[in-house]
Amino acid sequence: METGLVSAYQSGGAHTSRTILLRELGALLDVVPPTAEQDDYRRAVVDLNVLGKKTLNSRRRTYRYLRQLYALDSRVILFRALRDLWPAEPQARPLLALLCSLARDPVLRATAPTILPLPRGASVTADELAKAVRDRYPGTYSWAVAHKVGRNAASSWTQSGHLVATNKGKARASAADGAAATAYALLLGRLDGAAGEGLFKTFWTQVLDAPQSALLEQAVRASQRGWIELRHAGGVTDVGFRFLLRENPDESRA
């Protein structure tokens, strides 16, 4: 199966035009069953207009951006795992959507080093996020395009819970972690080459806004739900992903 991860060295991404489209993703997954094929998602968005877009061109663009961000294909590990975990913890859905989007949209990922280290309550502007994108991809984006990315990224980080709106713009907040989001972040680390204790120290777990002790607690919960297999004893940590990396796509535990 294809992992769905997009290299951070690749420029471009949906955030040159859109946000993580959290509302649209949720509405789409509400009406399309987990067993659906990729064309079923296209039909739902474009032909049946389940997202209520006003024009055919808008439906087509929305479907294109959703595919860029989430793949919408059960043969892609990132999307299948997102679908596995989506029903389990509604409060974790913003983080699941953000993690998948970060994995698939390099320009959104380029804004993460500006957002994640900020202390709670610290302000951040679209200009700062635009600068992060231009610094990451020098000579690639005009200021106008980079600033649009900055605005869209600020909205996405707000949708995920990492930012909140204030009278002065956006300020750092804490995202709401959960066992489902932790399992997904650990899976992303595994797909990115991490293993063992290192799975709890990746970029993906940093996105969860939680200390390692809390991540371990959530991983225990995820193991109890059957999403991962966690063994933590004698200072050694091992994490397995038999369910999320299973060959049989029809098996479900969420």
N, C-alpha and C positions, 0 to 999 in steps of 0.2 A: 504493500500500500504506500501511497505518497504521503509524506508527513504534512505538507502544506506550509512549512516554514519558508519564509522569503529572506534572503541574505540582507543583512544590515548595510552591506556595501552597495546594494542596488538602489538607485535613486527612483523617485516616483512613488505613487501610492494614492489611495482614495482621498487622503486628506488635502490634496491639492484642490479638491472640489467639495468634499463632504466631511461629516463627522463620523463617529462610530455607528450612527443610525440605530441606537438602542431601541427606541420605540418601534421602528419598522421591523427590526429583527424579532422582537418579542411577538409582534402581531403576526408575522409570517410563521414562526414556529408554533403559534397557537392553532393555526389552521392546516398546516401541512404535517402529515404524520411522520414519525421518525423513520419509517421504512421507505419513504419517498425517494425517488431518483432525482438527479439534478434537473431534468426537464420539468418535473412536477413543480419545483420552486419557480422556474421561469414562467410556467403556465399560470401559477397562482398570482404572481406579481404583474405580468404583462397582459395576459389574456383575461383573467378573472378580476384583476384590479383589487385584490384583497387589501391593499394598503391605501386605497382611496385617493390615488393620484389623479390630477385633473386632466392630464393629456397623455397620449400614447408615448410621446418622447420622454416625458417624466417617468413613466413606468419603466421604460427601457433603461434609462439612466440609473434609476434606483436599483433595478435588478443588477446592472453591471457593477455598481459600487458595492452592493451586498456580496456579490460573488468575489470581488477583489478582497473584501475584508474577511469573509467567512468561508469562502469556497462553495458552500451549499452543495456539497457532494459527499455522500457517505463513504466514498472510497478514499477520502482525505482524512487522515487521522485527527487532525486538529478539529475539523468540523464534527466528525462522528463523536469524539469525546465531549465536545461542547453539548451536543444533543443528548448524550448519555446523562450529563450532569445538570442540564438546564432545569428539568422539572423538580429536582430534589430540594433546592434551597433558593426560593425566589429572591431573597436578599443578596445572594451571591451573583445574580445574573449580570449586574453592571461590571463586576470584576471579570467574570468569564468573557463577556463581550470585549472588554478592554484588552485582556491578555491575548485573545485570538487576534484582535486588530493589530496589536503591537507586533505579533509574530508575522503578520502578513503585510504590514504597511511600514516601510522603512522610514518615511518622513515623520510619521507619528512617533516611531521609536527614537528618532533623533531629538525629540523634545523631552524625552524622559530624564536625561541627566540634569535638566533645568528644574523639573518638577519634583522628582523624588527626594533630593537632599534637603528641600526646604523645610524649615521648622514649621510647626502648626501655627497658623495665623499670619505667616509671611505672605506678602502680596507678590503677584506675578502678572506680567502683561503679555499681550499678544506680540508686542515688539520683541520682548525677550525670547519668546518661543520662535519667532521668525529668525532672529539672529542665530539661535541654536541650529536651525535648519541650514542657513547659509554657511555657517561655520563647518557643519558636517559635510556639506556638498558645495565646496567653493566653486563659483563660476557657473553653477547649474541653474539656479533660480534667480529671477529678478526680485527686487525688493517687493514689488506688488504681489507676485505669486507667493513668496515666502511669508508675507504678512497674512495672506489668505490662509495659508497653512497654519500660521500661528493662531488665528481666530478660530479655525475649525478644531485645532488641537486643544485649545483652551476649553471649548465646548465639550469635547470628548472627555477630557480629564474631569470636567464638572459632572458629566453624566455618570462617570465611574465612581464619583464620591471623593476624588483626590483634591478637588477644588470646590469652593463655594463662592457664590456671587456676593459681593459687598458693595457699599456705596462707592468705593474707589476702584472697583473692578473685580478681580478674582483673588482669593486667598487660599492658602494651603489648609486642607482638612484631612481627616483620616478615613480611608475607605473601609467598608464593612467586610471583613474577611469571613470565611466559613470553610467547612470541610470540603465542599465541592470546589471552591476556588483554589484551596490549597492543593487538592489532588490534581487539578488542572495545571497549576504552576509547576508542581513536581514533574508532571508528564512533560511539560515544555522543556524543563531542565534536562530530562532524560533524552528527549529528541535532539537537544542541543549538545549532547555529549557528556553531561555530568552524571555522577553516580554516587551512591552511598551518602555520607554526610554532606558531600558537596552539593547534593540536590537542594539542600536547605540554605545555600549561600549563593544562589544564582541571581541574575538580573530579574528573572521571573518571580522568584519569591520576594525580592525587594519590592516589587509592585504591590504586594499584599499589605504593606504598611503594618507589619506585625513582627514582634521580636521572635527569635528562634524558638524560645520556650513555647510561645503560643502556636507557632507553626507546627511544632511537634505534637501538641495537644490536638490540633485540628487534623493532623495526619493520622493520629490514633483513631479519631472519629471516622475519617475516610476509610481506614482499614476495617473498622467495624461494619461499615456500610458495604464493604466488598468492592470498593472502587480501586483500592491499591492493596498491596500486602506489605505491612511494615514490621520489621524486626529491629528492635533497639535494645541491646543488652551488652554489658561489659565494655561500654564505650564504643561499640561498633553499631552502625546504622546501615540497614539494607532496605531498599524499597523495590517492590516488584509491581508490574503493571499488566498482569495477565488479563484482567478484564478490559481495560481501556485499549490494550493492544491486541485484543483477541482477533482471531481469524473469522469467527462467525459473527456477522454484523447484526443478526436477529436476536442475539442474547442481550437482555437488558436487566439492570438492577436498580436504576434510579427511580 
